[in-house]
Amino acid sequence: MKGTKKLVIVESPTKAKTIGGYLGADYEVIASVGHVRDLAEPSELPAELKKGPFGKFAVDVDNDFAPYYVVNDNKKKTVSELKRALKEADELWLATDEDREGEAIAWHLLEVLKPKVPVRRMVFHEITKEAIEQAKQNTRDLDIALVDAQETRRILDRLYGYDISPVLWRKVAPKLSAGRVQSAATRLVVDRERERQAFTPAEYWDLVATFVPAPDAPDATAFAAKLVRLDEQRIATGGDFGDDGALTPRAAKAGVIGLGRERAERLAALLADGAGAEVVSVETKPHTRRPAAPFTTSTLQQEASRKLRYSSRQTMSFAQSLYENGYITYMRTDSPTLSRQAVQAARSQAAELYGAQTLPDKPRVYTGKAKGAQEAHEAIRPAGDTFQRPSALRGKLSQGEFALYELIWKRTVASQMADAKGSTDTVTLAARVSEADRAAPTAAEFTASGTVITFPGFLLAYEEGKDEKRGGDGDQNVSLPQLGSGQRLGIDGPEAKGHETSPPPRYTEASLTKRLEELGIGRPSTYAAIISTIMDRGYVAKKGQALVPSWIAFSVVRLLEEHFSALVDYDFTAEMENDLDRIAAGDAERGKWLGEFYFGTDAHPGLRGVVDNLGEIDARAINTIRIDDSISLRNGKYGPYLEVYDEKSEVDEDGTLKPRSVNIPDGMAPDELTPARAHELADAEPAEDRVVGLHPGTGKRIVAKNGRFGPYVTELPDEGEELPKGQKPRTASLFKSMDPATIELDQAVALLDLPRVVGVDPEANVEITAQNGRYGPYLKKGAETRSLPGEDAIFSIDLAGAQELFAQPKYGARKAASALKEFDTDPVSGKPVRVRDGRFGPYVTDGETNATIPRGDDVEGITFERAVELLAIKRAKGPAKKKAPARKAPAKKSAAKQTPAKKSSAKSSAAKRSSAAAGGKPAVDPARSAAAKKAAATRAANAAAKRAAEAQPPA
């Protein structure tokens, strides 16, 4: 019998707790904790489906792209609890997020739970009592168009990844993966690095002097000004030079001239020699600055990166928590608009805190400029009709959440405040000097500008951050005295300053998000995931705030550009986003669009056509990046290295020059590997094996070599000596502190003689040895091992020290050891963050979550922000999947519990979509089904006979 409670399902436990407090006792609120089911992995399909149409993608591409869904293993318990709760409910309320992902979660819940009670879809933009009450009164039906759009995106990504990733495995490196949007983002980062590699710096000079009014002038304040013209020709600044190091055509056409060092220093000397200047003009212009619009998902991630140094993932994690606890509105939006209540709340707080004079006469209205903006939601702002001030939340929020809330609050209030106003004064000065190589005196023109804010307006609350700009020489804003036209000034301390143009700045998370939004690639819900994914896959690493591509990323992008050009074309990728928007709006049909993408049209060959007609791909060429005529970088099986053809290279028997391999330093950015640096590395690398000496015990020569795994020493067999089959010369890797060019004979002998016997344990009468292993130096006693603190300890530890280590628990010594670094509390767990050294290397921990520090990160350089980011990445990945033990098939197997979605017509109804269920019997060939039943019956009979035989008493 049904109960009287209404079951409300949301995504997260935090959201459930917050909403439950507003709904009251008649409602039971339970969290699904995200999606309860997803596309099956092809390897996990039922045996009878693996060779059928679902076998490759778990999507039947020939049947309207029907997906095969399964309930996630870690959600089976959740689904059982939801079903139990539904039995006691008289209504089901689906209160997942209002975007495509939330709508899809709601649809999947319906498909899995199959409710027999009325179903309501409840949506809200903020979690406040008023918003929840309003949502209760305005429930709606499920929006199947939104579900279609999400499902299309999921299937599209499956087709893309599962068709292209195997190509990367074969031609670049194993375990790589390709993603529709992630590939375009990776290409952006690689393209920027290519620009930096091709960049040629240009040197240019300018001249700055201090100008001093006469002592009896009304205002005798000295000020600095910069040379801008010589004989009415403008002096070049950084922005006038192109990436080739020459003046741009536009600058050259305008008559801009470059100032060299010699002339700049000569002019400085002439000006210092008693020259004076005259005020030519003083111009005053009004200065107005408008406040920035309220936050969208993109601008929030950009500003949090600039001002708080948060990664995109951190920002969205904190924002999610703030939303679910009822502090801000929904954090995935591309609209900067504010509701009428929010505008009133912002204006009220601005007037209360900063005065009524800081408000404009009319409320400000903002519209989105992002390509493909949907304008579906309100901007990100503090929740409620009256905003909570940050001061009232101090102590209630974690450090990270508080900083982000304060940023959102300031931006929202400032967005409804008046413009900042003032004036900008620009003074132009003229001086004349006589240069020896010129017949007429040279007219030198200087300028200086100063801005005075007379009415701060919105600046009282907030000022937007700025990204790094290229080509400018910095804003010149000086404090100017009162000056009049024709006034004479003295010149003091003229100085010539040299500059060099800078390459295009690398993307930061903020600027990459901005660029993706400008191009229309991705949507608000995907920006953080895009950047996190390309970093997790090793295509991009952070160097400070900059995003640096790996050499593997170069090979991946090159392969995609040469063989899948349309799929990494920025316009094509953006158009796919627009198509998904049309599906979400009900203006395009899911199956038809997927068919055109996969099978092609007259204009496009389609993904399948491209993959089926790839032809030969030269893996060596894809993985080779030419540095110059004699050196190339190669992405090899064990990482990048240099291939060098020079006089030190060996020659094969057929006379072919054999390149030698040269290691490159870990962490070297691609743009740092210039031809000069490559040759420097090649020259420093020993071209021949260095003979260290003769082993005193064996009499064999010991040589030091550089191999693909690093430097090592080895014994060479005597001339004519043949080693027994399967036996190899003794070899030992060098310690990190050793150099193959300087290693001594005694050190080499000690390495080759490892493991070293430390002594015999008197209790167990077992030898204790010290040796180097895959995970570092360690002690071994029988089957027991203990890690050593460093490589040098292999030779220095004595028996007493070894016994002391074995007396401790296996990992006790490390746990008890002090942390390498200690930080403030983690914003999520609220526990102290520490960097420790573990069995498999250094890691970050807050006592609950452990995150390995990637190879590219320097332990000494790990900051609190990076530590928190690594923990957030680890949490997002969740626990590692455990492989289920192999189990014998039961004697008789019931019908499969999951089924692929049935073919549906475009936008027919929610009922038709519900028929695309995943809870009934899969579509299986009757003949195959009969054969399977017969085989199962035979197995059952055989098993029964075996059990009967085993049960008989022995004769």
C-alpha angles and dihedrals in degrees: 000000000000120000129226097248125103114228112221118192121199132167105249137038091231091055090046092054093048095046092042089060090058101041100056136213096316091068130066111202119200130174123230088198093228125307117003095199141019143174110305120246106249090234090058096051118118111273093248091057100045093084095039133080092291095053100095105040106003080246123102100225091184095054104059089290092289110191126222109221129192132187108253114251092237091051100052091091091048091051090050091052091048091051091050091049091048091057089063095046132088094199137027118218118191108204102170121140117297097239129089094274092051092047090051092050089053092050093049090050090054091049093050100038097040093201120210092196129078114287126213129188111218121192133177137168097216135023104238130125092253093048093048092049090050091048090052090058094046109047119155142190123275112279102233092185090063090048090051091052093051092045091048091053091049094049092043091054091047093052092045096047098041094048099043104032093068088056089055091049092054099040106030116016140318122267094026120135138199126216129188098235097022091058091056091048091050089050090054091055092045092047090054091051089050089054089052091049092051093044119117114199120227125208119222135167137213135184128230126188138176115240119208124197118220114277091246094052117117089248116024097182112141119225140182125246134179131229109251106163141027115197089344093305114123117240114237120250128192093275091060093068126082128218089267091065094249130108112275116253089247092054092045091050090051090056096248112166130206118233113222127207096253096053094040091055091044091052091048091053092048093049091049090054097082099292118152134202138220130214107246098181144343115209124191120197129177114254121213130176124187124210120253120256120261115276126284119188091265098047091045091055091046095049094042088053093050099042106025100027090232120156117234090254092052092048093052092044092054092042091051090053092047091050096047091050091051100251102115138019123259110310100211108078140118095202123098093194122121128211120245090254092051092050090051092047092050093047092048093052093044091053092045096048104032105020136266090271090070092067124090117231093252131032114263118248119204129195128194123256099185117121108256094009111172099200087210100134140036121262120270107273142142110293126250138031090284117042119230110235116237091239089063091055099048106122093018094075132052117254093260095046093047094052091049094047090050090051092051092045094050094047093049095049092044092051090068096045130098126273119272108246137194141116137274118216119200119190122196118203131191130205131172126214132176114233116199094228094050128075097211128045114268117244109221118194123199130186136192130182133199130183123207119195109215097173115028096193110165092006087080087071109027147353122200119239124238134226122232110281126210129220099018124111095217131278112290110214113160133170106253127202123224105282136179133207112270094020114146120232135186122235119228131184103353109194132190112219126195123214138181125212114247127227121248107291116252117251118266121201087262097050093042090053089050092050093048089051092049091052093045093240113147128353134251093277093052108046096087092043092050094055094041091050097052089048095047091050092055096245093115133025132189120245103186101312094330123102111228121190121227122233088250088060089057091055093045093049092046092053092048093047094050099041107018100031096152093053094060095037107120095219092047092050091048091049089055088056089052090050090053088051089054090051089050089052092050093246097115133041119241101218095045093050093048089049092055092047096048104032097029138225135241088277099042128036093217129232095278093051092051094048093045092051102041095122120191118345114197101224092189092054092046091053097044121089114188116228097176139319095297105029133056133172116235129197101218135181091270099038139286122326139160124260108208128193109192143117090291093059119106124243121227122230090263091055096257115144109243115211119231122225122237125189121232124214117267113256096021108150116231094243089055091062096085120165089258092052091046091054090046090056092045093050092048093052113089107247094202134040110267116230106225096184144271121311105245092218104042100022091226124138116258117209132187115225141176113231138175089270094046136270120336144161126235141177116245119220115243117265109283093009116135118202119223115267111281094015119117131191115271111267134181132183117237120246116253089253093056130089123205089219094058107024112132127228095247090053092049092048091050091052093049092048092057135155091070118209106232094184145286120291103236094211101046094027088224128134118250113213132189119214147149120256143176092279097038138276118339147162123243128201112173104303093341123096137185128189118243121224094239146347094264089061089070088076101028105047116100132203094268092051091048092050089050091055093048090049089064125077112272094260097015095100092057094044092050094046117101117260119265087227136004127205141176122286120297110255092227105041097025090224129123115273117225137178111223137176112242139182091272097037138283119335142175120240141174092189092265105051127038120200123186114231107240119243093248093059121087111226091216090052096051109124128198090254092052091046091052090047092053090050090049091051091050092049091049091054091052125206118331114266114253117220110243113237115255111264131194115245113257119253091250123022124202122221116291114271096220127062135186119254115267121239110274132193120241112286095334099149145297088266092060091049089050088058086063086077133161103208107071136066119315121240104259132169106261092224092052090045092054091048090050092051091049092050091048091050091050091050090049092051092049091049092050091050091050092051091049091051092049091050093058114101115245116268 
